[in-house]
Amino acid sequence: MPTTEASRRAALEEIVDSETISTQEELRRRLAHRGFHVSQSTLSRDIRRLGLVKRPAADGSVFYTRPRSRSVREARTLGRLLPDLVRDAVPSGRLLVVKTLTGAAQTVAAALDDADWPEVVGTIAGDDTVLIVLRSEDTAGILAERLLRLARLHD
């Protein structure tokens, strides 16, 4: 059985989608049952990286689940970072140039990579600029508007 980070995280998502799990220890045991032996710190990192949250159950207990939509995950990270760090986003063909505060480009690029937007091929970050390579020219303007809205620079 492959024990890569991606396969472990996929197994973690399958577990929380199919079972009611309320503690990290329960999650760790379920992963071990599937052949993934992880430390508590690794599990915590995976939970954060996947954006798993605890929701209340009808009986008052809590359980781990994935956010209801990708936009919820985006809002958690990008909605928190972009208003403080992004100054502008300018489309140019299959590229999007994002201007940030000095020293913030790496952080913004990492958050964009984590968002895993399907129209994004990848990002390259300098000191105050992120270059986003897009799959299609058609999405550059749409993505620029989305970023500017998340940065609260447009309505």
For each residue, the residues with C-beta under 8 A, 3 or more apart:
1: 7 34 35
2: 7
3: 7 8 35 36
4: 7 8
5: 8 9
6: 9 10
7: 1 2 3 4 10 11 36
8: 3 4 5 11 12 31 36 38 46
9: 5 6 12 13 46 49 50
10: 6 7 13 14
11: 7 8 14 15 31 34 36
12: 8 9 15 16 27 31 46 47 50 52
13: 9 10 16 17 50 66
14: 10 11 17 18
15: 11 12 18 19 21 27 30 31 34
16: 12 13 19 21 27 52 63 64 65 66
17: 13 14 65 66
18: 14 15
19: 15 16 30
20: 57 63
21: 15 16 26 27 30 63 64
22: 26 54 61 62 63 64
23: 26 27
24: 27 28 40 43 44 47
25: 28 29
26: 21 22 23 29 30
27: 12 15 16 21 23 24 30 31 43 47 64
28: 24 25 31 32 38 40 43
29: 25 26 32 33
30: 15 19 21 26 27 33 34
31: 8 11 12 15 27 28 34 36 37 38 43
32: 28 29 35 36 37 38
33: 29 30
34: 1 11 15 30 31
35: 1 3 32
36: 3 7 8 11 31 32
37: 31 32
38: 8 28 31 32 42 43 46
39: 42 43
40: 24 28 43 44
41: 44 45
42: 38 39 45 46
43: 24 27 28 31 38 39 40 46 47
44: 24 40 41 47 48
45: 41 42 48 49
46: 8 9 12 38 42 43 49 50
47: 12 24 27 43 44 50 52 64
48: 44 45 51 52
49: 9 45 46 114
50: 9 12 13 46 47 66
51: 48 66 67 72 73 76 77
52: 12 16 47 48 64 65 66
53: 64 65 66 67
54: 22 62 63 64 65
55: 62 63 65
56: 60 61 62
57: 20 60 61 62 63
58:
59:
60: 56 57
61: 22 56 57
62: 22 54 55 56 57
63: 16 20 21 22 54 55 57
64: 16 21 22 27 47 52 53 54
65: 16 17 52 53 54 55
66: 13 16 17 50 51 52 53
67: 51 53 70 72 73 76
68: 72
69: 72 73
70: 67 73 74 115 116
71: 74 75
72: 51 67 68 69 75 76
73: 51 67 69 70 76 77 115
74: 70 71 77 78 79 115 150
75: 71 72 78 79 150
76: 51 67 72 73 79 80
77: 51 73 74 80 81 111 114 115
78: 74 75 81 82 111 112 115 150
79: 74 75 76 82 83 150
80: 76 77 83
81: 77 78 84 85 107 108 111
82: 78 79 85 86 108 111 147 150 151 152
83: 79 80 86 150 151 152
84: 81 101
85: 81 82 100 101 104 107 108 151
86: 82 83 89 98 99 100 104 108 147 148 151 153
87: 99 100 101 153
88: 98 99 148 153
89: 86 96 97 98 99 143 144 147 148 151
90: 96 97 99 144
91: 95 96 97 140 141 143 144
92: 95 96 97 140
93: 137 140
94: 133 134 135 136 137 140
95: 91 92 131 132 133 134 140
96: 89 90 91 92 131 132 134 140 143 144 147
97: 89 90 91 92 129 130 131 132
98: 86 88 89 105 108 129 130 131 132 147
99: 86 87 88 89 90 128 129
100: 85 86 87 104 105 108 128 129 130
101: 84 85 87 104 128
102: 127 128
103: 106 127 128
104: 85 86 100 101 107 108 128
105: 98 100 108 109 125 126 127 128 129 130
106: 103 109 110 125
107: 81 85 104 110 111
108: 81 82 85 86 98 100 104 105 111 112 125 130
109: 105 106 112 113 123 124 125 130
110: 106 107 113 114 125
111: 77 78 81 82 107 108 114 115
112: 78 108 109 115 117 120 123 130 132
113: 109 110 116 122 123
114: 49 77 110 111
115: 70 73 74 77 78 111 112 120
116: 70 113 120
117: 112 120 143
118: 135
119: 134 135 136 139 142 143
120: 112 115 116 117 123 132 133 134 135 143
121: 133 134 135
122: 113 132 133
123: 109 112 113 120 130 131 132 133
124: 109 130 131 133
125: 105 106 108 109 110 129 130 131
126: 105 129 130 131
127: 102 103 105
128: 99 100 101 102 103 104 105
129: 97 98 99 100 105 125 126
130: 97 98 100 105 108 109 112 123 124 125 126
131: 95 96 97 98 123 124 125 126
132: 95 96 97 98 112 120 122 123 143
133: 94 95 120 121 122 123 124
134: 94 95 96 119 120 121 137 139 140 143
135: 94 118 119 120 121 139
136: 94 119 139
137: 93 94 134 140
138: 142
139: 119 134 135 136 142 143
140: 91 92 93 94 95 96 134 137 143 144
141: 91 144 145
142: 119 138 139 145 146
143: 89 91 96 117 119 120 132 134 139 140 146 147
144: 89 90 91 96 140 141 147 148
145: 141 142 148 149 154
146: 142 143 149 150
147: 82 86 89 96 98 143 144 150 151
148: 86 88 89 144 145 151 153 154
149: 145 146 152 153 154 155
150: 74 75 78 79 82 83 146 147
151: 82 83 85 86 89 147 148
152: 82 83 149
153: 86 87 88 148 149
154: 145 148 149
155: 149
